[in-house]
Amino acid sequence: MSNKQLYCPKCSNLVVVNDYVILDILNTITHKKCYDLCFAIKDYGTFEELVSKYIFLDLNSI
Ligand SMILES: [Zn+2]
């Protein structure tokens, strides 16, 4: 997963593997510190954890 790159839609900064992130119901990854729609959280953890947990987060296929 070393070649995956994802940018936070809120702050436009690169999300790195050990950033704490939110996965929302639209399968969008946002930094935990940037996220403000608390009701729409599907899961959370580090980016690395969520990528390994959810196969659909393979960014090469988006
Ligand atoms: Zn952010």
N, CA, C, O and the ligand as a Tripos MOL2 file, in Angstrom:
@<TRIPOS>MOLECULE
protein
  249   247    63     0     0
PROTEIN
NO_CHARGES

@<TRIPOS>ATOM
      1 N           0.8190   -1.2060    0.0000 N.3       1 MET1
      2 CA          0.0000    0.0000    0.0000 C.3       1 MET1
      3 C           0.8570    1.2620    0.0000 C.2       1 MET1
      4 O           0.3580    2.3620    0.2400 O.2       1 MET1
      5 N           2.1450    1.0950   -0.2690 N.am      2 SER2
      6 CA          3.0530    2.2350   -0.1940 C.3       2 SER2
      7 C           2.8150    3.2620   -1.2920 C.2       2 SER2
      8 O           3.2510    4.4070   -1.1790 O.2       2 SER2
      9 N           2.1250    2.8560   -2.3540 N.am      3 ASN3
     10 CA          1.9270    3.7860   -3.4580 C.3       3 ASN3
     11 C           0.5810    4.4940   -3.4180 C.2       3 ASN3
     12 O           0.2290    5.2080   -4.3570 O.2       3 ASN3
     13 N          -0.1740    4.3060   -2.3440 N.am      4 LYS4
     14 CA         -1.4820    4.9470   -2.2550 C.3       4 LYS4
     15 C          -1.3350    6.3940   -1.7990 C.2       4 LYS4
     16 O          -0.5630    6.6950   -0.8890 O.2       4 LYS4
     17 N          -2.0760    7.2730   -2.4350 N.am      5 GLN5
     18 CA         -2.1050    8.6610   -2.0130 C.3       5 GLN5
     19 C          -3.5400    9.1320   -1.9560 C.2       5 GLN5
     20 O          -4.3300    8.9050   -2.8710 O.2       5 GLN5
     21 N          -3.8560    9.7950   -0.8580 N.am      6 LEU6
     22 CA         -5.2100   10.3010   -0.6770 C.3       6 LEU6
     23 C          -5.1130   11.6630   -0.0140 C.2       6 LEU6
     24 O          -4.3490   11.8570    0.9320 O.2       6 LEU6
     25 N          -5.8910   12.5960   -0.5200 N.am      7 TYR7
     26 CA         -5.8860   13.9320    0.0610 C.3       7 TYR7
     27 C          -7.1850   14.1770    0.8130 C.2       7 TYR7
     28 O          -8.2700   13.8550    0.3280 O.2       7 TYR7
     29 N          -7.0600   14.7460    1.9950 N.am      8 CYS8
     30 CA         -8.2200   15.0740    2.8050 C.3       8 CYS8
     31 C          -9.0580   16.1290    2.0870 C.2       8 CYS8
     32 O          -8.5170   17.1440    1.6480 O.2       8 CYS8
     33 N         -10.3800   15.9080    1.9580 N.am      9 PRO9
     34 CA        -11.2300   16.8750    1.2570 C.3       9 PRO9
     35 C         -11.4200   18.1810    2.0290 C.2       9 PRO9
     36 O         -11.8490   19.1820    1.4550 O.2       9 PRO9
     37 N         -11.1070   18.1770    3.3070 N.am     10 LYS10
     38 CA        -11.2870   19.3790    4.1230 C.3      10 LYS10
     39 C         -10.0710   20.2950    4.0770 C.2      10 LYS10
     40 O         -10.1990   21.4850    3.7890 O.2      10 LYS10
     41 N          -8.8960   19.7490    4.3570 N.am     11 CYS11
     42 CA         -7.6970   20.5830    4.4710 C.3      11 CYS11
     43 C          -6.7860   20.4430    3.2590 C.2      11 CYS11
     44 O          -5.8110   21.1830    3.1250 O.2      11 CYS11
     45 N          -7.1010   19.4960    2.3720 N.am     12 SER12
     46 CA         -6.3370   19.2770    1.1380 C.3      12 SER12
     47 C          -4.9130   18.7880    1.3860 C.2      12 SER12
     48 O          -4.0890   18.7940    0.4710 O.2      12 SER12
     49 N          -4.6210   18.3680    2.6050 N.am     13 ASN13
     50 CA         -3.3080   17.8030    2.8930 C.3      13 ASN13
     51 C          -3.3220   16.2950    2.6560 C.2      13 ASN13
     52 O          -4.3540   15.6350    2.7740 O.2      13 ASN13
     53 N          -2.1570   15.7770    2.3230 N.am     14 LEU14
     54 CA         -2.0210   14.3480    2.0950 C.3      14 LEU14
     55 C          -2.3330   13.5670    3.3710 C.2      14 LEU14
     56 O          -1.8510   13.9040    4.4520 O.2      14 LEU14
     57 N          -3.1410   12.5240    3.2290 N.am     15 VAL15
     58 CA         -3.3910   11.6250    4.3530 C.3      15 VAL15
     59 C          -2.2990   10.5630    4.3440 C.2      15 VAL15
     60 O          -2.1080    9.8700    3.3450 O.2      15 VAL15
     61 N          -1.5930   10.4380    5.4440 N.am     16 VAL16
     62 CA         -0.5270    9.4370    5.5330 C.3      16 VAL16
     63 C          -0.9930    8.2810    6.4100 C.2      16 VAL16
     64 O          -1.9760    8.4020    7.1410 O.2      16 VAL16
     65 N          -0.2740    7.1490    6.3300 N.am     17 VAL17
     66 CA         -0.7610    5.8880    6.8810 C.3      17 VAL17
     67 C          -1.0670    5.9440    8.3730 C.2      17 VAL17
     68 O          -1.9740    5.2590    8.8450 O.2      17 VAL17
     69 N          -0.3220    6.7510    9.1130 N.am     18 ASN18
     70 CA         -0.5500    6.7740   10.5610 C.3      18 ASN18
     71 C          -1.4080    7.9580   11.0070 C.2      18 ASN18
     72 O          -1.5150    8.2240   12.2040 O.2      18 ASN18
     73 N          -2.0250    8.6760   10.0510 N.am     19 ASP19
     74 CA         -2.9820    9.7160   10.4040 C.3      19 ASP19
     75 C          -4.2600    9.0710   10.9270 C.2      19 ASP19
     76 O          -4.6960    8.0380   10.4180 O.2      19 ASP19
     77 N          -4.8560    9.6850   11.9440 N.am     20 TYR20
     78 CA         -6.1490    9.2110   12.4170 C.3      20 TYR20
     79 C          -7.2320    9.7720   11.5170 C.2      20 TYR20
     80 O          -7.3220   10.9850   11.3280 O.2      20 TYR20
     81 N          -8.0620    8.8840   10.9570 N.am     21 VAL21
     82 CA         -9.0260    9.3100    9.9480 C.3      21 VAL21
     83 C         -10.4220    8.7730   10.2530 C.2      21 VAL21
     84 O         -10.6010    7.8260   11.0180 O.2      21 VAL21
     85 N         -11.3950    9.4160    9.6240 N.am     22 ILE22
     86 CA        -12.7920    9.0090    9.6780 C.3      22 ILE22
     87 C         -13.1870    8.4380    8.3230 C.2      22 ILE22
     88 O         -12.8660    9.0060    7.2790 O.2      22 ILE22
     89 N         -13.8870    7.3080    8.3500 N.am     23 LEU23
     90 CA        -14.5330    6.8020    7.1390 C.3      23 LEU23
     91 C         -16.0100    7.1210    7.2740 C.2      23 LEU23
     92 O         -16.6580    6.6540    8.2110 O.2      23 LEU23
     93 N         -16.5610    7.9160    6.3470 N.am     24 ASP24
     94 CA        -17.9790    8.2630    6.4560 C.3      24 ASP24
     95 C         -18.8290    7.3100    5.6160 C.2      24 ASP24
     96 O         -18.3040    6.4200    4.9480 O.2      24 ASP24
     97 N         -20.1460    7.5090    5.6600 N.am     25 ILE25
     98 CA        -21.0570    6.5800    4.9990 C.3      25 ILE25
     99 C         -20.9440    6.6220    3.4850 C.2      25 ILE25
    100 O         -21.4620    5.7370    2.8050 O.2      25 ILE25
    101 N         -20.2870    7.6190    2.9540 N.am     26 LEU26
    102 CA        -20.0460    7.6900    1.5090 C.3      26 LEU26
    103 C         -18.6740    7.1190    1.1520 C.2      26 LEU26
    104 O         -18.1960    7.2730    0.0280 O.2      26 LEU26
    105 N         -18.0430    6.4480    2.1430 N.am     27 ASN27
    106 CA        -16.7150    5.8590    1.9620 C.3      27 ASN27
    107 C         -15.6600    6.9120    1.6360 C.2      27 ASN27
    108 O         -14.7120    6.6540    0.8950 O.2      27 ASN27
    109 N         -15.8420    8.0910    2.1980 N.am     28 THR28
    110 CA        -14.8560    9.1540    2.0520 C.3      28 THR28
    111 C         -13.9600    9.1640    3.2860 C.2      28 THR28
    112 O         -14.4400    9.0610    4.4150 O.2      28 THR28
    113 N         -12.6810    9.2860    3.0660 N.am     29 ILE29
    114 CA        -11.7030    9.3820    4.1540 C.3      29 ILE29
    115 C         -11.3980   10.8500    4.4250 C.2      29 ILE29
    116 O         -11.0350   11.5980    3.5180 O.2      29 ILE29
    117 N         -11.5500   11.2500    5.6800 N.am     30 THR30
    118 CA        -11.2490   12.6160    6.1130 C.3      30 THR30
    119 C         -10.4440   12.5270    7.4060 C.2      30 THR30
    120 O         -10.6790   11.6430    8.2290 O.2      30 THR30
    121 N          -9.4970   13.4420    7.5800 N.am     31 HIS31
    122 CA         -8.7920   13.4690    8.8620 C.3      31 HIS31
    123 C          -9.7850   13.5420   10.0080 C.2      31 HIS31
    124 O         -10.8030   14.2270    9.9090 O.2      31 HIS31
    125 N          -9.4970   12.8400   11.0960 N.am     32 LYS32
    126 CA        -10.3670   12.9040   12.2610 C.3      32 LYS32
    127 C         -10.4930   14.3420   12.7480 C.2      32 LYS32
    128 O         -11.5810   14.7790   13.1260 O.2      32 LYS32
    129 N          -9.3830   15.0790   12.7400 N.am     33 LYS33
    130 CA         -9.3980   16.4530   13.2390 C.3      33 LYS33
    131 C         -10.1320   17.4040   12.3010 C.2      33 LYS33
    132 O         -10.4880   18.5090   12.7100 O.2      33 LYS33
    133 N         -10.3630   17.0070   11.0700 N.am     34 CYS34
    134 CA        -11.0310   17.8710   10.0920 C.3      34 CYS34
    135 C         -12.5220   17.5540    9.9730 C.2      34 CYS34
    136 O         -13.2830   18.3350    9.4010 O.2      34 CYS34
    137 N         -12.9300   16.4200   10.5070 N.am     35 TYR35
    138 CA        -14.2800   15.9350   10.2510 C.3      35 TYR35
    139 C         -15.2910   16.6030   11.1760 C.2      35 TYR35
    140 O         -15.0460   16.7210   12.3770 O.2      35 TYR35
    141 N         -16.4110   17.0380   10.6380 N.am     36 ASP36
    142 CA        -17.3960   17.7320   11.4610 C.3      36 ASP36
    143 C         -18.8040   17.1460   11.3790 C.2      36 ASP36
    144 O         -19.6960   17.5970   12.0990 O.2      36 ASP36
    145 N         -19.0200   16.1630   10.5280 N.am     37 LEU37
    146 CA        -20.3580   15.5650   10.4010 C.3      37 LEU37
    147 C         -20.4080   14.2700   11.2080 C.2      37 LEU37
    148 O         -20.3560   13.1750   10.6470 O.2      37 LEU37
    149 N         -20.5100   14.4060   12.5150 N.am     38 CYS38
    150 CA        -20.3690   13.2550   13.4060 C.3      38 CYS38
    151 C         -21.3850   12.1500   13.1600 C.2      38 CYS38
    152 O         -21.1110   10.9800   13.4290 O.2      38 CYS38
    153 N         -22.5460   12.5110   12.6530 N.am     39 PHE39
    154 CA        -23.6070   11.5220   12.4770 C.3      39 PHE39
    155 C         -23.3320   10.5510   11.3400 C.2      39 PHE39
    156 O         -23.9500    9.4890   11.2750 O.2      39 PHE39
    157 N         -22.4310   10.8890   10.4620 N.am     40 ALA40
    158 CA        -22.2210   10.0900    9.2510 C.3      40 ALA40
    159 C         -20.9970    9.1900    9.3300 C.2      40 ALA40
    160 O         -20.5540    8.6530    8.3140 O.2      40 ALA40
    161 N         -20.4500    9.0230   10.5210 N.am     41 ILE41
    162 CA        -19.2480    8.1970   10.6630 C.3      41 ILE41
    163 C         -19.5800    6.7190   10.5140 C.2      41 ILE41
    164 O         -20.4900    6.2040   11.1620 O.2      41 ILE41
    165 N         -18.8410    6.0610    9.6670 N.am     42 LYS42
    166 CA        -18.9970    4.6190    9.4630 C.3      42 LYS42
    167 C         -17.9480    3.8660   10.2760 C.2      42 LYS42
    168 O         -18.2380    2.8240   10.8650 O.2      42 LYS42
    169 N         -16.7440    4.3940   10.3030 N.am     43 ASP43
    170 CA        -15.6680    3.7660   11.0570 C.3      43 ASP43
    171 C         -14.5640    4.8090   11.2470 C.2      43 ASP43
    172 O         -14.5840    5.8730   10.6280 O.2      43 ASP43
    173 N         -13.6070    4.4840   12.1080 N.am     44 TYR44
    174 CA        -12.4710    5.3780   12.2780 C.3      44 TYR44
    175 C         -11.2640    4.5760   12.7390 C.2      44 TYR44
    176 O         -11.3850    3.4500   13.2220 O.2      44 TYR44
    177 N         -10.1260    5.1720   12.5800 N.am     45 GLY45
    178 CA         -8.8800    4.5190   12.9420 C.3      45 GLY45
    179 C          -7.7740    5.1920   12.1610 C.2      45 GLY45
    180 O          -7.9710    6.2570   11.5770 O.2      45 GLY45
    181 N          -6.6090    4.5690   12.1530 N.am     46 THR46
    182 CA         -5.5690    5.1360   11.3050 C.3      46 THR46
    183 C          -5.8780    4.7790    9.8590 C.2      46 THR46
    184 O          -6.5860    3.8120    9.5780 O.2      46 THR46
    185 N          -5.3400    5.5690    8.9580 N.am     47 PHE47
    186 CA         -5.5570    5.3180    7.5310 C.3      47 PHE47
    187 C          -5.1110    3.9050    7.1730 C.2      47 PHE47
    188 O          -5.7800    3.2030    6.4150 O.2      47 PHE47
    189 N          -3.9680    3.4990    7.7310 N.am     48 GLU48
    190 CA         -3.4490    2.1610    7.4560 C.3      48 GLU48
    191 C          -4.4290    1.0770    7.9050 C.2      48 GLU48
    192 O          -4.6380    0.0900    7.1990 O.2      48 GLU48
    193 N          -5.0330    1.2680    9.0920 N.am     49 GLU49
    194 CA         -5.9830    0.2880    9.6070 C.3      49 GLU49
    195 C          -7.2040    0.1790    8.7000 C.2      49 GLU49
    196 O          -7.6760   -0.9180    8.4040 O.2      49 GLU49
    197 N          -7.7060    1.3250    8.2660 N.am     50 LEU50
    198 CA         -8.9180    1.3020    7.4450 C.3      50 LEU50
    199 C          -8.6520    0.7250    6.0620 C.2      50 LEU50
    200 O          -9.4930    0.0190    5.5060 O.2      50 LEU50
    201 N          -7.4860    1.0250    5.5080 N.am     51 VAL51
    202 CA         -7.1540    0.4610    4.1990 C.3      51 VAL51
    203 C          -7.0640   -1.0570    4.2700 C.2      51 VAL51
    204 O          -7.5310   -1.7570    3.3720 O.2      51 VAL51
    205 N          -6.4610   -1.5590    5.3450 N.am     52 SER52
    206 CA         -6.3230   -3.0060    5.4710 C.3      52 SER52
    207 C          -7.6530   -3.6790    5.7960 C.2      52 SER52
    208 O          -7.8320   -4.8710    5.5470 O.2      52 SER52
    209 N          -8.5850   -2.9050    6.3570 N.am     53 LYS53
    210 CA         -9.8670   -3.4400    6.7790 C.3      53 LYS53
    211 C         -10.8950   -3.4380    5.6390 C.2      53 LYS53
    212 O         -11.7490   -4.3200    5.5500 O.2      53 LYS53
    213 N         -10.7880   -2.4310    4.7780 N.am     54 TYR54
    214 CA        -11.7720   -2.2680    3.7100 C.3      54 TYR54
    215 C         -11.0910   -2.3830    2.3540 C.2      54 TYR54
    216 O         -10.3310   -1.5090    1.9360 O.2      54 TYR54
    217 N         -11.3880   -3.4820    1.6860 N.am     55 ILE55
    218 CA        -10.7540   -3.7310    0.3970 C.3      55 ILE55
    219 C         -11.1040   -2.6430   -0.6190 C.2      55 ILE55
    220 O         -10.3030   -2.3330   -1.5010 O.2      55 ILE55
    221 N         -12.3080   -2.0620   -0.4940 N.am     56 PHE56
    222 CA        -12.7330   -1.0500   -1.4770 C.3      56 PHE56
    223 C         -11.9100    0.2240   -1.3890 C.2      56 PHE56
    224 O         -12.0190    1.0950   -2.2520 O.2      56 PHE56
    225 N         -11.0930    0.3380   -0.3580 N.am     57 LEU57
    226 CA        -10.2370    1.5120   -0.2490 C.3      57 LEU57
    227 C          -8.9710    1.3870   -1.0810 C.2      57 LEU57
    228 O          -8.0630    2.2090   -0.9630 O.2      57 LEU57
    229 N          -8.9060    0.3560   -1.9270 N.am     58 ASP58
    230 CA         -7.7930    0.2620   -2.8350 C.3      58 ASP58
    231 C          -7.8770    1.4260   -3.8230 C.2      58 ASP58
    232 O          -8.6380    1.3700   -4.7890 O.2      58 ASP58
    233 N          -7.1080    2.4600   -3.5840 N.am     59 LEU59
    234 CA         -7.2600    3.7210   -4.3080 C.3      59 LEU59
    235 C          -6.8610    3.6080   -5.7680 C.2      59 LEU59
    236 O          -7.1780    4.4860   -6.5710 O.2      59 LEU59
    237 N          -6.1770    2.5470   -6.1120 N.am     60 ASN60
    238 CA         -5.7820    2.3790   -7.5080 C.3      60 ASN60
    239 C          -6.9790    2.1000   -8.3960 C.2      60 ASN60
    240 O          -6.9000    2.2600   -9.6140 O.2      60 ASN60
    241 N          -8.0980    1.6810   -7.7910 N.am     61 SER61
    242 CA         -9.2700    1.3100   -8.5880 C.3      61 SER61
    243 C         -10.3160    2.4160   -8.6350 C.2      61 SER61
    244 O         -11.3580    2.2440   -9.2680 O.2      61 SER61
    245 N         -10.0680    3.5260   -7.9920 N.am     62 ILE62
    246 CA        -11.0320    4.6280   -7.9830 C.3      62 ILE62
    247 C         -10.8380    5.4920   -9.2170 C.2      62 ILE62
    248 O         -11.5540    6.4780   -9.3990 O.2      62 ILE62
    249 ZN         -7.6560   17.1870    6.8290 Zn       63 ZN63
@<TRIPOS>BOND
     1     1     2 1
     2     2     3 1
     3     3     4 2
     4     3     5 am
     5     5     6 1
     6     6     7 1
     7     7     8 2
     8     7     9 am
     9     9    10 1
    10    10    11 1
    11    11    12 2
    12    11    13 am
    13    13    14 1
    14    14    15 1
    15    15    16 2
    16    15    17 am
    17    17    18 1
    18    18    19 1
    19    19    20 2
    20    19    21 am
    21    21    22 1
    22    22    23 1
    23    23    24 2
    24    23    25 am
    25    25    26 1
    26    26    27 1
    27    27    28 2
    28    27    29 am
    29    29    30 1
    30    30    31 1
    31    31    32 2
    32    31    33 am
    33    33    34 1
    34    34    35 1
    35    35    36 2
    36    35    37 am
    37    37    38 1
    38    38    39 1
    39    39    40 2
    40    39    41 am
    41    41    42 1
    42    42    43 1
    43    43    44 2
    44    43    45 am
    45    45    46 1
    46    46    47 1
    47    47    48 2
    48    47    49 am
    49    49    50 1
    50    50    51 1
    51    51    52 2
    52    51    53 am
    53    53    54 1
    54    54    55 1
    55    55    56 2
    56    55    57 am
    57    57    58 1
    58    58    59 1
    59    59    60 2
    60    59    61 am
    61    61    62 1
    62    62    63 1
    63    63    64 2
    64    63    65 am
    65    65    66 1
    66    66    67 1
    67    67    68 2
    68    67    69 am
    69    69    70 1
    70    70    71 1
    71    71    72 2
    72    71    73 am
    73    73    74 1
    74    74    75 1
    75    75    76 2
    76    75    77 am
    77    77    78 1
    78    78    79 1
    79    79    80 2
    80    79    81 am
    81    81    82 1
    82    82    83 1
    83    83    84 2
    84    83    85 am
    85    85    86 1
    86    86    87 1
    87    87    88 2
    88    87    89 am
    89    89    90 1
    90    90    91 1
    91    91    92 2
    92    91    93 am
    93    93    94 1
    94    94    95 1
    95    95    96 2
    96    95    97 am
    97    97    98 1
    98    98    99 1
    99    99   100 2
   100    99   101 am
   101   101   102 1
   102   102   103 1
   103   103   104 2
   104   103   105 am
   105   105   106 1
   106   106   107 1
   107   107   108 2
   108   107   109 am
   109   109   110 1
   110   110   111 1
   111   111   112 2
   112   111   113 am
   113   113   114 1
   114   114   115 1
   115   115   116 2
   116   115   117 am
   117   117   118 1
   118   118   119 1
   119   119   120 2
   120   119   121 am
   121   121   122 1
   122   122   123 1
   123   123   124 2
   124   123   125 am
   125   125   126 1
   126   126   127 1
   127   127   128 2
   128   127   129 am
   129   129   130 1
   130   130   131 1
   131   131   132 2
   132   131   133 am
   133   133   134 1
   134   134   135 1
   135   135   136 2
   136   135   137 am
   137   137   138 1
   138   138   139 1
   139   139   140 2
   140   139   141 am
   141   141   142 1
   142   142   143 1
   143   143   144 2
   144   143   145 am
   145   145   146 1
   146   146   147 1
   147   147   148 2
   148   147   149 am
   149   149   150 1
   150   150   151 1
   151   151   152 2
   152   151   153 am
   153   153   154 1
   154   154   155 1
   155   155   156 2
   156   155   157 am
   157   157   158 1
   158   158   159 1
   159   159   160 2
   160   159   161 am
   161   161   162 1
   162   162   163 1
   163   163   164 2
   164   163   165 am
   165   165   166 1
   166   166   167 1
   167   167   168 2
   168   167   169 am
   169   169   170 1
   170   170   171 1
   171   171   172 2
   172   171   173 am
   173   173   174 1
   174   174   175 1
   175   175   176 2
   176   175   177 am
   177   177   178 1
   178   178   179 1
   179   179   180 2
   180   179   181 am
   181   181   182 1
   182   182   183 1
   183   183   184 2
   184   183   185 am
   185   185   186 1
   186   186   187 1
   187   187   188 2
   188   187   189 am
   189   189   190 1
   190   190   191 1
   191   191   192 2
   192   191   193 am
   193   193   194 1
   194   194   195 1
   195   195   196 2
   196   195   197 am
   197   197   198 1
   198   198   199 1
   199   199   200 2
   200   199   201 am
   201   201   202 1
   202   202   203 1
   203   203   204 2
   204   203   205 am
   205   205   206 1
   206   206   207 1
   207   207   208 2
   208   207   209 am
   209   209   210 1
   210   210   211 1
   211   211   212 2
   212   211   213 am
   213   213   214 1
   214   214   215 1
   215   215   216 2
   216   215   217 am
   217   217   218 1
   218   218   219 1
   219   219   220 2
   220   219   221 am
   221   221   222 1
   222   222   223 1
   223   223   224 2
   224   223   225 am
   225   225   226 1
   226   226   227 1
   227   227   228 2
   228   227   229 am
   229   229   230 1
   230   230   231 1
   231   231   232 2
   232   231   233 am
   233   233   234 1
   234   234   235 1
   235   235   236 2
   236   235   237 am
   237   237   238 1
   238   238   239 1
   239   239   240 2
   240   239   241 am
   241   241   242 1
   242   242   243 1
   243   243   244 2
   244   243   245 am
   245   245   246 1
   246   246   247 1
   247   247   248 2
@<TRIPOS>SUBSTRUCTURE
     1 MET1         2 RESIDUE 1 A MET
     2 SER2         6 RESIDUE 1 A SER
     3 ASN3        10 RESIDUE 1 A ASN
     4 LYS4        14 RESIDUE 1 A LYS
     5 GLN5        18 RESIDUE 1 A GLN
     6 LEU6        22 RESIDUE 1 A LEU
     7 TYR7        26 RESIDUE 1 A TYR
     8 CYS8        30 RESIDUE 1 A CYS
     9 PRO9        34 RESIDUE 1 A PRO
    10 LYS10       38 RESIDUE 1 A LYS
    11 CYS11       42 RESIDUE 1 A CYS
    12 SER12       46 RESIDUE 1 A SER
    13 ASN13       50 RESIDUE 1 A ASN
    14 LEU14       54 RESIDUE 1 A LEU
    15 VAL15       58 RESIDUE 1 A VAL
    16 VAL16       62 RESIDUE 1 A VAL
    17 VAL17       66 RESIDUE 1 A VAL
    18 ASN18       70 RESIDUE 1 A ASN
    19 ASP19       74 RESIDUE 1 A ASP
    20 TYR20       78 RESIDUE 1 A TYR
    21 VAL21       82 RESIDUE 1 A VAL
    22 ILE22       86 RESIDUE 1 A ILE
    23 LEU23       90 RESIDUE 1 A LEU
    24 ASP24       94 RESIDUE 1 A ASP
    25 ILE25       98 RESIDUE 1 A ILE
    26 LEU26      102 RESIDUE 1 A LEU
    27 ASN27      106 RESIDUE 1 A ASN
    28 THR28      110 RESIDUE 1 A THR
    29 ILE29      114 RESIDUE 1 A ILE
    30 THR30      118 RESIDUE 1 A THR
    31 HIS31      122 RESIDUE 1 A HIS
    32 LYS32      126 RESIDUE 1 A LYS
    33 LYS33      130 RESIDUE 1 A LYS
    34 CYS34      134 RESIDUE 1 A CYS
    35 TYR35      138 RESIDUE 1 A TYR
    36 ASP36      142 RESIDUE 1 A ASP
    37 LEU37      146 RESIDUE 1 A LEU
    38 CYS38      150 RESIDUE 1 A CYS
    39 PHE39      154 RESIDUE 1 A PHE
    40 ALA40      158 RESIDUE 1 A ALA
    41 ILE41      162 RESIDUE 1 A ILE
    42 LYS42      166 RESIDUE 1 A LYS
    43 ASP43      170 RESIDUE 1 A ASP
    44 TYR44      174 RESIDUE 1 A TYR
    45 GLY45      178 RESIDUE 1 A GLY
    46 THR46      182 RESIDUE 1 A THR
    47 PHE47      186 RESIDUE 1 A PHE
    48 GLU48      190 RESIDUE 1 A GLU
    49 GLU49      194 RESIDUE 1 A GLU
    50 LEU50      198 RESIDUE 1 A LEU
    51 VAL51      202 RESIDUE 1 A VAL
    52 SER52      206 RESIDUE 1 A SER
    53 LYS53      210 RESIDUE 1 A LYS
    54 TYR54      214 RESIDUE 1 A TYR
    55 ILE55      218 RESIDUE 1 A ILE
    56 PHE56      222 RESIDUE 1 A PHE
    57 LEU57      226 RESIDUE 1 A LEU
    58 ASP58      230 RESIDUE 1 A ASP
    59 LEU59      234 RESIDUE 1 A LEU
    60 ASN60      238 RESIDUE 1 A ASN
    61 SER61      242 RESIDUE 1 A SER
    62 ILE62      246 RESIDUE 1 A ILE
    63 ZN63       249 GROUP 0 **** ****
